[in-house]
Amino acid sequence: MLPPLPDDLRQQEAHAAVAEGEPLIAILARERQALDRANARQGRSVKFYDDLASRYGTRR
């Protein structure tokens, strides 16, 4: 039996909230932070899969 997928790997990252009149640079900075979180989550997903593949002998 496979181990359960960590809960955080099922999450999707929301776009940064946009408030009317807010400077675009602030919105862009928050959007980039969201992208960094999403990329980190994807990296953890890949590591989780790779760990499973090495443990159970699954090939890619």
N, C-alpha and C positions, 0 to 999 in steps of 0.2 A: 504494500500500500504506500502510496506517495504521501509525503508530509503535506500539510495544508499550506496554501499560498499565504504569505504574510499579508495581513489586512491592508497595510499601506500600499501594497503593490496593485490593489484593485481601485485605488482612488484615481480620479482624474483632476487635473489642475484647472481651476477656474481662471478666466482672464482677469486682469486687474480691473477694479472698479473705475469708472470714469465719472468724475463730477464736473458739471458744467462750469466753465471758467477756469478750470485747473490747468496749470502749465503742462504742455505736451511732454516736456522732458521728465516731469514727475510721473506721468502715466507710463512713459516708455521705461523708466527705471523700474517701476513695479512689474511691468510686463516681463522685463528681462529677468527679474527675480523669480517670477512664476515659471519661466522657461528653465531656469537653472534648477528649480525644484523638480520639474517634470523630467529633465534629463537625468538628474540624480536618481529618481525613482526608476527610470528605465534601466539605468546602470545596475541598480539592485535587482531588478527583474532578470537581467542577463546573468548576473552572478548566481542568483537562485537557481536558474535553469542549468547553468554550467555545473554547479555543485551537484544537482540531481543527476545530470548526465554522467558525471564522473563516478558517482556513487553506484548508479544502476547500470552503467555500461551503455548508455544510450548514445548513439552517434548522431552527429548533426548533418 
